[in-house]
Amino acid sequence: MIEVLLLLLLLPLLLYIAVPQIRKMLASGVCTSAIQLPGKVAVVTGANTGIGKETAKELAKRGARVYLACRDVQKGESVAREIQIMTGNQQVLVRKLDLADTKSIRAFAKGFLAEEKHLHILINNAGVMMCPYSKTADGFEMHIGVNHLGHFLLTHLLLEKLKESAPSRIVNVSSLAHLLGRIHFHNLQGEKFYHAGLAYCNSKLANILFTQELARRLKGSGVTTYSVHPGTVDSELIRHSSLMKWIWWLFSFFIKTPQQGAQTSLYCALTEGLEVLSGNHFSDCHVAWVSAQARNETVARRLWDVSCDLLGIPMD
């Protein structure tokens, strides 16, 4: 009994000592590129919080002209001012982008293309997780609509500008959760059966399949693309799930900060010589293993065609 009480008393101290080492171990992937970005233009979706904010901040610190593409413009403006003050870079701009509405996506792209001559880095970072069943403005299930179809359309609309600005890069933020994902073409909108957690996993699998098919189609164009698992990160992504909030709190010692979570996105956006690895999936700044489903070229091509059909994009 005395030993148990002693252990309980010592546990906080042991955790206090161990946590820095645990965090260091979990955050082993760090973008070490020293490349500077004066004259470069970047777009980061969901840049008003979490990983997106930290990614945008680092790009701005390196001298890029950075667009914070986010749904909450007021919050975005506050973050933009914060980044401007911290980095001394005044070229941090906020533009409205609601990935749950294709009209908003098209309006963002139209405005950006009229405003900018170049685009060198596109970070498809925004996302939703474990939402109660709901649909986007266009009738898509929210996870597949925002996490996959929204970024699919945005990338399509900006692709010619990326090609004109080559060498350029596209980074799609996915997740280890793709391991549980499946693409159910007969139930893509979740109308026959729905589970919030699996809907998220399915959309993250779609991110990887999109990246691989996009890389195949972009060979020789000077545009390369990568999918990333940022790690388990303390962010607003879990806001829809009380269970996930509790789990995150319980294991808070083992969860990355947003800055740590942004490292692999930055690595794929900035590291020189990465072009030969276009289409690959990364975690902790290294090429990572993906599930058999995520390596299925037939599914990737079919998902591409179905996505084009849903979004009214001509298939080539």
N, C-alpha and C positions, 0 to 999 in steps of 0.2 A: 504493500500500500504506500509506504513511504517513498519507494522508488518511483511509483507512478506519479505521485504528487510532485516529486522532484523534477521528473521529466516534463510535466505540464508547466512548471515554473520556468524551466530552462528553455522550453520550446520557442518562446518569442525571441530570446537571445540568439538561439541557434539559427532561426530563420533570418534574423537581422544580419548575422554574419554571412549566411549562405546566399542570401538574395542577390547581392552584387555579382557573385560568381555565376549564379544560375542565369541571371539576365545577360551576362557577358557571353555565356555559352549559347543561349537561345538567339542572341543577336550577333552571331558569328559573321554573318554576311554584311560587309560594309563596302559601299561604293568608294573606291580609292582614286578614281579618275580625277586628275587635276585640270581637265579641259575647261576652258573658259568659253562663254557663249555670246560675246558682243556681236550684234548684228543678226542673231538668230531669233526665230519666233517660235513660241511654244503655246500649245493649248492644253490645259489640264481640266478635265471634267470633275465635278464634285470637289472643287478646290477651296471651298469655304470652311472645310473642317477636316480633321484626321489626317490620313495619309496624303490625300490630295493637297491639303494646305502645306504640309511639310515638303512635298515634291515641288510645288510651285515656289515655295520660299527658297529652296536650294537652286532652282533654275534661275530665279531672279538674282540671287546672290552671285551667280556666275555671269551675270550681265545680259541675260536673255530678255526679250520683250515677251511677257507672259500674260496670257489671257486666262482669267479665272472664269470658267464656264459653269455656271451654277443656277439652280432654281431659285434660291433665296438671294436676290440681288442686294438687299439691305445688309444681310450678313456678309455677303461677298465684299461689299464696299468696305466694311469694317476690317475684314481680313486683309484686303488690298492695302489699306492705309498702314496696318501693322507691318506688313511685309516691306512696304516702301521705307518706313522708318528704320526697320531692322537692317535692311540691305543697302539703303541709299539709292536704290534703283526705283525711279519714278515710273518706269514703263511696266507697271503692273495694272492691268485693265480688267474690268468686270463686265461680263456680258450674260444676259439672260439665256439659260438653256434648261428646258424641262424635258428630260429624256422620256417622260411618259406621254409626250404629245409630239407627234411627227411635225405638226405645224410649227411648233417652237423650235424643233431641230432644224427644219428648213429655213426658218427665219434667222436663226443664229448663223448658219452656214452662209446664207445670202449676205448678211451684214459683214461677216468676217472676210469673205472673198472680195467684197467691195472696198474694204478697209486695208487689207494687207496684200502685198505682192508675193510674200513667201510664207511657207510653213515648214519648219524643220523637225518639230517634235510634237506628236500627238499622244497624249496620255489618256487613255480611256479608263478612268479611275472610278467614276461614280457608280453607285449601286444601291440596291435595296436587299434586305435579308429578312426572311421569315415573316413576311407580311400576311395578315389575314387575307383570305381570297378577295381579290379586287382586280379591276381591269384598268388599263390605260385609256386615254382619251380616244384611242383608235380601236379599242376592244381587245387588246392583247392582255393575257395574264401578266400581272405586274412584274414578276421576276424576269420572265423571258422577254417581256416588252422593254423594260428599262435596261437590264444588265446585258442583254444580247442585241435585240432588234434596234434599240435606240442608238447604241454605239455602232452597229452595223451600218445604219443609215448615215450617221454623222461621218463615219470613215469614208463611205461611198461619196458623199457630197464634197469632201475635202481632198479626195485622192489625187485629182489632177494637180492641185496646188502642191501637194507633197511631192509628186513626180517632177514638177517644174523646179522644185527647190532641192532636189536630190544632190548629195546624199541626205536622206531624211529617215525618221524612224517612227514607228507606231508601237506603243506599249499597251497591252490589254491586261488589266488586273483581274486575275482569276482567283482560284483558291484550291487548297488541298481537298476541299469539300467535293471537288469534281469526281473524286474516287467513288462517291456514292451516286453520281449522276447517270442518267439515261436520257436519251432523246426519244421520247414517245411521239412519233409523228402523228399518230391517231388521237393524241391527247395533248398537243402542244400548248393549248390554252387552258388546260386543267379543268375542262368542263365535265369530263367523265369521272375523274377522280383527282383529288388534290390533297397535298400535304405540304405545309409551308416550308418545312426544312428541306424536303426533297426537291421542291420547286426551286429553291436556291441552289442546291447541288446541280440540278439539271442546267440551270442558266450558267453556272461556272464551267461546266463541261462544254457548253456551247461556245464560251469565250475561247477555249483552247482549240476547238475544232475550227472556229472562225479564223484564228491566228494561223493555223497550219494551212488552211486552204488559201487564205490571203497571201501568205508567203509564196505558195506555189504559183499563184497567178502574177505575183510581182517580180518574179525572177528576172534579173537583167534590167530592172527599172531604176535601180538606185534607191528604192524604198525597201526597208527591211522591217520586220515585225516580230514581236516577242510577247509571250504570255508570262505572267508572273504570279507566284503565290507569295504574298507579303508576310505571311506568318500570322499567328494569332495576335491581333492588335487591339489595344484599348481605343475604341472609336465609337461613333454614334450608330454604326451599322446594326448593332443589336437592339436598337431602341424599340422595336416592335415585339420583342420577346422577353417576358419577365423571367422565364426559365434561363435564357442565355445571360441575362443581366446577373442573375444569382450565380451561375457557373463562372462567369467572368470575375465576379467579386471573390468567389471562393478560391479561384486559382490566379488571383491578381499578381502574385509574385512571379508567375511564369509567363506573363503576357507582355508582349513588346509595346513600347511606346510608339506613337505615330511616326516619330522621327526614325526609329529603328525599322518600322514597317515600310517606310518609303525607300529604303536603301536599294532593294532589288529593282524597283521601277527606275530609279536613278541610274543604277548600274546598266540596265538595258538601254536606257536613253543616251548615255554618255560614253560608255567604255569603247575605246578605239579597237578596231579589229574584230568586232562582234558580228560583222555582216555575214560571215560564213555560217553563222548559227541561226540565221533567220528562220522563224517558224518554230523554234524550240521553246520549251517551258523552263522557267528559272525559279529557283528558291534559294534564299540566302546567297544571292549573287553567284550561283552555280547552276549549270544545266541540271534539271530535275527530272525524275522518272514520272511518267503519266500512266494512267490506266489503259487497258486494252481498248476500251470504248473511245478514249481520247486519241488513239492512234488509228482509228478506223477511217481510212480515206473515203470509202464509199459513203459513210454517214456524213462526213465533212462536206462532201460535194452535194449530197442531197439537202443538207441543212442550208447550204449556200443558196441553192435553187429555191427552196421553200421560203427562205428569208426574203429573197428578191421578189417572189410572188406576193407575199404578204405586204411588202412595202411599195409595191408598184414600180420596182426597178427592173428595167429590161435585162433579160438574161442573155449572156454572151456564150 
